[in-house]
Amino acid sequence: MNTAVYSTGDKILNVMKEMDMSIPGLAELSGIHENTLLNILAGIKEPDIGTACRIADALGICVRELCPDEEQYAVFIKKDTLAKLIVISEINGVEPDELIASILEKGIEENGFYD
């Protein structure tokens, strides 16, 4: 079973490979600087919607095809809280994200925000 998760950069690279297109070629067709494309392809940054549309147009695909498979959001958390979550996840043998999801779900249930 293939459970690979592809970023926007991965998806662009796959289409470029299928089309035998180079980075300079995509830069020329899309009007986007090569350095910006390199940052997107490397996963350093996600393109804004305008940039994604220009890339999709240059590749001849729908912009929705460039959406990453999984979105992640940064959440600020105190170091000591994070350390406690990591220790608890290790003790219980679950990944930290699973533990956090469980905590959030329980908190939502207890506060009446869950059906």
C-alpha positions as CSV (number, residue, x, y, z in Angstrom):
1,M,0.0,0.0,0.0
2,N,1.4,3.4,-1.0
3,T,0.9,6.0,1.8
4,A,3.2,8.6,0.5
5,V,2.3,12.2,1.4
6,Y,3.3,14.7,-1.3
7,S,4.0,18.4,-0.8
8,T,3.2,21.0,-3.4
9,G,6.9,21.0,-4.4
10,D,6.8,17.2,-4.8
11,K,3.7,17.5,-7.0
12,I,5.3,20.2,-9.2
13,L,8.5,18.1,-9.6
14,N,6.5,15.1,-10.6
15,V,4.6,17.0,-13.3
16,M,7.9,18.6,-14.5
17,K,9.5,15.2,-14.7
18,E,6.6,13.8,-16.8
19,M,6.8,16.8,-19.1
20,D,10.6,16.7,-19.2
21,M,10.6,20.4,-18.1
22,S,13.5,22.1,-16.4
23,I,13.4,24.7,-13.6
24,P,14.5,27.4,-16.0
25,G,11.8,26.3,-18.4
26,L,9.1,26.5,-15.7
27,A,10.5,29.9,-14.6
28,E,10.2,31.2,-18.1
29,L,6.7,29.8,-18.7
30,S,5.3,30.9,-15.3
31,G,7.2,34.2,-15.0
32,I,8.3,33.2,-11.5
33,H,11.9,33.7,-10.4
34,E,14.0,30.5,-10.3
35,N,15.0,31.1,-6.6
36,T,11.3,31.3,-5.7
37,L,10.6,28.1,-7.6
38,L,13.6,26.4,-5.9
39,N,12.2,27.4,-2.4
40,I,8.8,25.9,-3.3
41,L,10.3,22.7,-4.8
42,A,12.5,22.2,-1.8
43,G,9.5,22.7,0.6
44,I,11.0,25.8,2.2
45,K,7.9,27.7,1.4
46,E,4.4,27.2,0.0
47,P,3.3,29.3,-2.9
48,D,0.6,31.8,-2.4
49,I,-2.5,31.3,-4.6
50,G,-1.4,33.6,-7.3
51,T,2.0,31.9,-7.7
52,A,0.3,28.4,-7.5
53,C,-2.1,29.5,-10.3
54,R,0.8,30.7,-12.5
55,I,2.7,27.5,-12.0
56,A,-0.4,25.4,-12.7
57,D,-1.0,27.4,-15.9
58,A,2.5,26.9,-17.0
59,L,2.2,23.1,-16.4
60,G,-1.2,22.9,-18.0
61,I,-2.9,21.5,-14.9
62,C,-5.6,22.6,-12.5
63,V,-4.2,24.4,-9.5
64,R,-6.0,22.0,-7.2
65,E,-3.6,19.3,-8.3
66,L,-0.8,21.2,-6.6
67,C,-2.4,21.2,-3.1
68,P,-0.3,19.4,-0.6
69,D,-1.7,16.0,0.6
70,E,-1.5,17.0,4.2
71,E,-1.6,20.4,5.8
72,Q,0.3,21.3,8.9
73,Y,-0.1,24.3,11.1
74,A,2.4,25.8,13.6
75,V,1.1,26.1,17.1
76,F,3.0,27.8,19.8
77,I,3.4,25.8,23.0
78,K,5.6,26.2,26.1
79,K,8.6,24.0,26.2
80,D,7.7,22.3,29.5
81,T,4.2,21.5,28.2
82,L,5.7,20.0,25.1
83,A,8.2,18.0,27.1
84,K,5.3,16.6,29.2
85,L,3.4,15.6,26.1
86,I,6.4,13.8,24.7
87,V,7.0,11.9,27.9
88,I,3.3,10.9,28.2
89,S,3.2,9.8,24.5
90,E,6.4,7.7,25.1
91,I,4.8,6.1,28.3
92,N,1.6,5.3,26.4
93,G,3.4,4.2,23.2
94,V,1.5,6.6,20.9
95,E,2.8,9.4,18.6
96,P,2.6,12.9,20.1
97,D,0.1,14.0,17.4
98,E,-2.2,11.1,18.3
99,L,-2.0,12.0,21.9
100,I,-2.8,15.7,21.2
101,A,-5.8,14.7,19.0
102,S,-7.1,12.5,21.8
103,I,-6.7,15.2,24.4
104,L,-8.4,17.7,22.1
105,E,-11.3,15.4,21.3
106,K,-11.8,14.6,25.0
107,G,-11.7,18.3,25.9
108,I,-14.2,19.1,23.2
109,E,-16.6,16.4,24.4
110,E,-16.3,17.5,28.1
111,N,-17.0,21.2,27.2
112,G,-20.1,20.3,25.1
113,F,-18.7,21.2,21.7
114,Y,-18.8,17.7,20.4
115,D,-21.9,15.8,19.0
